[in-house]
Amino acid sequence: MYLIPIPAFNDNYLWLLHDGRRAVIVDPGDAAPVQHALRENGLQLASILVTHHHPDHTGGVAELHESTGAPVYGPAREAIPEPFKRLKDGDTVQALGLDFEIIDVPGHTAGHIAFYTPDMDGRPLLFCGDTLFSGGCGRLFEGTPAQMLASLDRLAALPGNTRVCCTHEYTLSNLRFALAVEPDNTELIGYHARCTALRAVGKPTLPTSIAQELLINPFLRTRQATVMAAAQRFDPATHDDNSVFAAIRQWKNQFK
């Protein structure tokens, strides 16, 4: 199986998974680069997976569905281009012989979902949309800090070797903030250097892994003493899990 991040817009990745004949595309905000990749690799589009309703994730859905007939699978509680099969927590979708479990992950949007399969070529695979980024998480456009923390907790509980396919190349900017939160985190310092080297030669920093993110991502580390102390310096009113997470998220929102 082949996993390819197709660049789109300024910093999106449209994830293409294929077996050499058939393909799945995740969050196709633009049809053109997907169609180019299908032609270039001689692939037939078998399924379209959508995590949430934002246009940079859905803009190419209608054109790809109309041109290929590929079925569309998306969040039950959000409006995306019709027709599509509505999915909710605990549902399963089969694509390319893989069973993808649906995980509800509200926070970035109210009905955001993620697609998880426990075994793709020997390792789990997660398509998480804009919920989890390497070194960061999505902005809270429609959900609450408590919802996003619960969503991230669910993803953090997945096996450590899970490949995490985030949909934006935000890694370096996220890591600059993470270093402000935990300047003495040696794993973070090393990861920042590795990601900087990748971007210097035009390579993506993704996919990441759950194990990697647990070591370096402040939004998965809000219960660590170092992150809690940083949150309290930013907002002395922090007093529990949700308020620590909310403080770190607000700090990131205004971080330059």
C-alpha positions as CSV (number, residue, x, y, z in Angstrom):
1,M,0.0,0.0,0.0
2,Y,1.2,3.5,-0.8
3,L,0.5,6.6,1.3
4,I,1.1,10.0,-0.5
5,P,0.6,13.5,0.9
6,I,-0.5,15.6,-2.1
7,P,0.3,19.3,-1.5
8,A,-2.5,21.8,-2.0
9,F,-3.1,25.5,-1.4
10,N,-0.5,27.0,0.8
11,D,0.0,24.3,3.4
12,N,-2.7,21.5,3.0
13,Y,-2.0,17.9,2.4
14,L,-4.6,15.8,0.6
15,W,-3.8,12.2,1.6
16,L,-3.9,9.6,-1.1
17,L,-3.8,5.9,-0.2
18,H,-3.6,3.4,-3.0
19,D,-2.7,-0.2,-3.8
20,G,-1.4,0.3,-7.3
21,R,-4.9,0.1,-8.9
22,R,-7.4,1.7,-6.7
23,A,-7.2,4.8,-4.4
24,V,-8.8,6.5,-1.5
25,I,-8.5,10.3,-1.1
26,V,-8.9,12.1,2.2
27,D,-10.2,15.7,2.6
28,P,-9.8,16.7,-1.1
29,G,-10.1,20.5,-0.9
30,D,-9.0,20.8,-4.5
31,A,-9.9,18.3,-7.2
32,A,-7.1,19.2,-9.7
33,P,-4.0,17.8,-7.8
34,V,-6.0,14.7,-7.0
35,Q,-6.9,14.1,-10.6
36,H,-3.3,14.7,-11.7
37,A,-2.1,12.1,-9.1
38,L,-4.7,9.6,-10.3
39,R,-3.7,10.0,-13.9
40,E,0.0,9.9,-13.2
41,N,-0.2,6.7,-11.2
42,G,-2.9,5.0,-13.3
43,L,-5.4,4.8,-10.4
44,Q,-9.1,4.5,-10.1
45,L,-10.7,6.5,-7.3
46,A,-12.6,4.1,-5.0
47,S,-13.6,6.2,-2.1
48,I,-13.6,9.8,-0.8
49,L,-13.2,10.3,3.0
50,V,-14.0,13.7,4.6
51,T,-13.3,14.6,8.2
52,H,-15.1,17.9,8.5
53,H,-16.9,20.6,6.5
54,H,-14.3,23.4,6.0
55,P,-13.9,24.3,2.3
56,D,-10.2,23.5,2.2
57,H,-11.2,19.9,3.0
58,T,-14.3,19.6,0.8
59,G,-13.8,21.9,-2.2
60,G,-13.0,19.1,-4.6
61,V,-15.5,16.6,-3.3
62,A,-18.3,17.2,-5.8
63,E,-16.1,17.3,-8.9
64,L,-14.3,14.1,-7.9
65,H,-17.5,12.3,-7.1
66,E,-19.1,13.4,-10.4
67,S,-16.0,12.5,-12.5
68,T,-15.3,9.1,-10.9
69,G,-18.5,7.9,-9.2
70,A,-16.5,7.3,-6.1
71,P,-18.7,7.2,-3.0
72,V,-18.2,10.0,-0.4
73,Y,-18.1,9.2,3.4
74,G,-18.3,12.1,5.9
75,P,-19.4,13.3,9.3
76,A,-23.1,12.7,10.1
77,R,-23.5,16.0,11.9
78,E,-21.9,18.3,9.3
79,A,-22.9,19.7,5.9
80,I,-20.6,18.5,3.1
81,P,-21.4,18.1,-0.6
82,E,-24.2,15.7,-1.2
83,P,-24.6,12.8,-1.8
84,F,-22.6,11.2,1.0
85,K,-22.8,8.4,3.6
86,R,-23.2,9.9,7.1
87,L,-20.8,8.4,9.7
88,K,-20.8,8.6,13.5
89,D,-18.7,7.3,16.3
90,G,-18.3,3.5,16.2
91,D,-19.3,3.1,12.5
92,T,-16.9,1.3,10.1
93,V,-16.1,2.0,6.5
94,Q,-14.3,-0.4,4.3
95,A,-11.9,1.0,1.7
96,L,-9.1,-0.9,-0.2
97,G,-9.8,-3.9,2.0
98,L,-9.1,-1.9,5.2
99,D,-11.7,-1.4,7.9
100,F,-11.7,2.2,9.1
101,E,-13.3,2.9,12.5
102,I,-15.0,6.3,12.9
103,I,-14.0,8.3,15.9
104,D,-15.9,11.4,16.9
105,V,-13.5,14.2,17.6
106,P,-15.4,17.5,18.1
107,G,-13.5,20.6,18.9
108,H,-12.2,22.2,15.7
109,T,-15.7,21.8,14.3
110,A,-18.8,20.5,16.1
111,G,-19.1,17.2,14.1
112,H,-15.5,16.5,13.2
113,I,-14.6,12.8,12.7
114,A,-11.4,10.8,12.3
115,F,-10.8,7.6,10.3
116,Y,-8.7,4.9,12.1
117,T,-7.6,1.5,10.9
118,P,-5.6,-0.8,13.2
119,D,-3.5,-2.4,10.5
120,M,-2.2,-1.0,7.2
121,D,0.9,-2.8,6.2
122,G,1.6,-3.8,9.8
123,R,0.9,-0.5,11.5
124,P,-2.2,1.5,12.5
125,L,-3.1,4.5,10.4
126,L,-5.1,7.6,11.4
127,F,-6.6,10.3,9.3
128,C,-7.3,13.0,11.8
129,G,-8.2,16.1,9.7
130,D,-7.6,19.3,11.7
131,T,-7.9,17.8,15.2
132,L,-4.3,16.9,15.8
133,F,-1.2,18.4,14.1
134,S,2.4,17.6,14.7
135,G,3.3,19.7,17.7
136,G,-0.2,21.3,17.8
137,C,-4.0,20.9,17.5
138,G,-6.7,22.7,15.6
139,R,-8.3,26.0,16.6
140,L,-11.6,25.8,18.4
141,F,-13.9,27.2,15.8
142,E,-17.1,25.4,17.0
143,G,-16.2,23.4,20.0
144,T,-15.1,23.9,23.6
145,P,-11.7,23.3,25.3
146,A,-13.3,20.4,27.2
147,Q,-14.5,18.8,23.9
148,M,-11.1,19.2,22.2
149,L,-9.2,17.8,25.2
150,A,-11.5,14.8,25.3
151,S,-11.0,14.3,21.5
152,L,-7.2,14.5,21.8
153,D,-7.3,12.1,24.8
154,R,-9.0,9.6,22.5
155,L,-6.4,9.9,19.8
156,A,-3.6,9.9,22.4
157,A,-4.8,6.5,23.6
158,L,-4.3,4.9,20.2
159,P,-1.2,2.6,19.8
160,G,2.1,4.6,19.9
161,N,3.1,3.4,16.4
162,T,0.0,4.8,14.8
163,R,0.9,6.8,11.7
164,V,-0.9,10.2,12.1
165,C,-1.8,11.9,8.8
166,C,-2.5,15.5,9.7
167,T,-3.8,17.8,6.9
168,H,-1.6,20.8,7.3
169,E,2.1,21.5,7.2
170,Y,2.1,23.5,10.4
171,T,4.8,21.6,12.1
172,L,7.6,24.2,12.3
173,S,5.3,27.0,13.6
174,N,3.8,24.6,16.1
175,L,7.2,23.5,17.3
176,R,8.3,27.1,17.8
177,F,5.3,27.5,20.2
178,A,6.0,24.1,21.8
179,L,9.5,25.3,22.6
180,A,8.2,28.4,24.3
181,V,6.1,26.1,26.5
182,E,8.8,23.5,27.2
183,P,12.2,25.0,26.3
184,D,14.1,22.2,28.1
185,N,12.3,19.3,26.5
186,T,15.2,17.4,24.8
187,E,12.9,15.3,22.7
188,L,11.3,18.4,21.4
189,I,14.6,20.1,20.6
190,G,15.8,17.1,18.6
191,Y,12.5,16.8,16.8
192,H,12.5,20.5,15.9
193,A,16.0,20.0,14.4
194,R,14.9,17.0,12.3
195,C,11.8,18.7,11.0
196,T,13.7,21.9,10.1
197,A,16.1,19.8,8.1
198,L,13.2,18.0,6.3
199,R,11.6,21.3,5.3
200,A,14.9,22.8,4.2
201,V,15.0,20.2,1.4
202,G,11.2,20.5,0.6
203,K,10.2,17.2,2.3
204,P,7.0,16.9,4.4
205,T,7.3,16.5,8.2
206,L,4.3,14.1,8.1
207,P,3.0,11.6,8.9
208,T,4.0,11.7,12.5
209,S,3.2,9.1,15.2
210,I,1.2,9.1,18.4
211,A,4.4,8.1,20.3
212,Q,6.2,11.1,18.9
213,E,3.4,13.5,19.7
214,L,3.2,12.3,23.3
215,L,6.8,13.4,23.7
216,I,6.7,16.8,22.1
217,N,3.1,18.1,21.6
218,P,2.0,20.5,24.4
219,F,-1.6,19.8,23.6
220,L,-1.1,16.1,24.4
221,R,1.0,17.0,27.4
222,T,-1.2,19.3,29.4
223,R,-1.1,17.0,32.4
224,Q,2.7,17.1,32.5
225,A,4.1,19.3,35.3
226,T,6.2,21.4,32.9
227,V,3.2,22.2,30.7
228,M,1.0,22.9,33.7
229,A,3.5,25.3,35.1
230,A,3.8,27.1,31.8
231,A,0.0,27.4,31.5
232,Q,-0.1,28.8,35.0
233,R,2.5,31.4,34.2
234,F,0.4,32.5,31.2
235,D,-2.9,32.4,33.2
236,P,-2.6,32.1,37.0
237,A,-6.3,31.1,37.1
238,T,-5.7,27.7,35.6
239,H,-6.7,25.0,38.1
240,D,-7.8,21.8,36.3
241,D,-7.3,19.8,33.1
242,N,-9.7,21.8,31.0
243,S,-8.4,25.2,32.2
244,V,-4.8,24.2,31.6
245,F,-5.7,23.1,28.1
246,A,-7.7,26.3,27.5
247,A,-4.8,28.4,28.6
248,I,-2.3,26.7,26.3
249,R,-4.8,27.0,23.4
250,Q,-5.3,30.7,24.0
251,W,-1.6,31.2,24.3
252,K,-1.0,29.5,21.0
253,N,-3.8,31.7,19.4
254,Q,-1.9,34.9,20.2
255,F,1.7,33.5,19.8
256,K,3.9,35.3,17.3
